[in-house]
């Protein structure tokens, strides 16, 4: 009986770690995609970059809303800040709110992209 309880506890811990890990993996995917959008979107407006970040968030199943993302441009420097809270069910009927934040920035290298000014 002790062995079964230990196995059930181990399974519950592995399940929680897996679910938290998946939420973190989606966060890093979104952060990397946002860095790419900011880096290669030098000719795109901040609003366009924000919309592309929101589209990527939707593709990665990240609960990011328009008010959670801010894209600014100061001269050649473009910065994107995002913050969101995602509920992760670590144990049955226990949803833990995980808060994720990131800030990415890049300098525009205008004229170095071979004329391709579109975002992916």
C-alpha positions as CSV (number, residue, x, y, z in Angstrom):
1,X,0.0,0.0,0.0
2,X,2.9,2.4,0.8
3,X,4.3,1.8,-2.6
4,X,1.1,2.7,-4.4
5,X,0.8,5.9,-2.4
6,X,4.4,6.8,-3.3
7,X,3.8,6.1,-7.0
8,X,0.6,8.2,-7.0
9,X,2.5,11.1,-5.3
10,X,5.3,10.8,-7.9
11,X,2.8,10.8,-10.8
12,X,1.1,13.9,-9.4
13,X,4.4,15.7,-9.0
14,X,5.5,14.7,-12.6
15,X,2.1,15.9,-13.9
16,X,2.5,19.3,-12.2
17,X,6.0,19.7,-13.4
18,X,5.0,18.8,-17.0
19,X,2.1,21.3,-17.0
20,X,4.2,24.1,-15.6
21,X,7.0,23.2,-18.1
22,X,4.6,23.4,-21.0
23,X,3.4,26.9,-19.9
24,X,7.0,28.0,-19.6
25,X,7.9,26.5,-23.0
26,X,5.0,28.5,-24.6
27,X,6.3,31.7,-22.8
28,X,9.8,31.2,-24.3
29,X,8.4,30.5,-27.7
30,X,6.4,33.8,-27.6
31,X,9.4,35.7,-26.2
32,X,11.7,34.4,-29.0
33,X,9.0,35.1,-31.7
34,X,8.6,38.6,-30.3
35,X,12.4,39.2,-30.4
36,X,12.4,38.2,-34.0
37,X,9.5,40.5,-34.8
38,X,11.1,43.4,-33.1
39,X,14.5,42.7,-34.7
40,X,13.3,42.3,-38.3
41,X,10.3,44.7,-38.1
42,X,12.3,47.9,-38.3
43,X,10.1,49.3,-41.1
44,X,6.8,48.1,-39.6
45,X,4.8,50.3,-37.3
46,X,4.7,49.6,-33.6
47,X,1.0,48.8,-34.0
48,X,1.8,46.2,-36.7
49,X,4.4,44.6,-34.5
50,X,2.0,44.5,-31.6
51,X,-0.6,42.8,-33.8
52,X,1.9,40.2,-35.0
53,X,2.9,39.5,-31.3
54,X,-0.8,39.0,-30.5
55,X,-1.1,36.6,-33.5
56,X,1.9,34.6,-32.3
57,X,0.4,34.4,-28.8
58,X,-2.8,33.0,-30.2
59,X,-0.9,30.5,-32.2
60,X,1.0,29.4,-29.1
61,X,-2.2,29.3,-26.9
62,X,-0.9,32.1,-24.7
63,X,-3.6,34.2,-23.0
64,X,-2.2,37.6,-24.1
65,X,-4.6,40.5,-24.7
66,X,-3.9,43.8,-26.6
67,X,-3.6,45.7,-23.3
68,X,-0.9,43.3,-22.2
69,X,1.5,44.2,-24.9
70,X,3.3,47.6,-25.5
71,X,5.5,48.2,-28.4
72,X,7.4,51.5,-28.6
73,X,9.9,53.0,-30.9
74,X,12.5,55.6,-30.0
75,X,14.6,56.4,-33.0
76,X,16.2,53.2,-34.3
77,X,15.4,51.3,-31.0
78,X,12.1,49.3,-30.9
79,X,11.0,47.8,-27.6
80,X,8.2,45.3,-26.9
81,X,7.0,44.6,-23.3
82,X,4.4,42.0,-22.5
83,X,3.0,40.6,-19.3
84,X,0.2,38.0,-18.7
85,X,-1.0,35.6,-16.1
86,X,-1.9,32.0,-17.1
87,X,-3.7,29.6,-14.9
88,X,-2.0,26.2,-14.9
89,X,-3.8,23.2,-13.4
90,X,-0.9,21.7,-11.3
91,X,-3.1,19.2,-9.5
92,X,-6.7,18.2,-10.1
93,X,-9.0,21.1,-9.3
94,X,-6.0,23.3,-8.3
95,X,-5.2,26.0,-10.8
96,X,-2.1,28.0,-10.0
97,X,-1.8,31.5,-11.6
98,X,1.6,31.8,-13.2
99,X,2.7,35.3,-14.2
100,X,5.0,35.8,-17.2
101,X,6.8,39.0,-18.3
102,X,9.3,39.8,-20.9
103,X,10.9,42.8,-22.6
104,X,12.7,42.5,-25.9
105,X,14.4,45.3,-27.9
106,X,16.3,45.7,-31.1
107,X,18.0,48.4,-33.1
108,X,16.8,49.0,-36.6
109,X,19.4,48.2,-39.2
110,X,17.6,50.1,-42.0
111,X,18.9,49.4,-45.5
112,X,20.6,46.1,-44.5
113,X,17.7,43.8,-45.1
114,X,17.9,43.8,-48.9
115,X,14.6,45.6,-49.3
116,X,12.6,43.0,-47.5
117,X,10.7,45.0,-44.9
118,X,7.8,42.7,-44.2
119,X,7.2,40.7,-41.0
120,X,6.9,36.9,-41.0
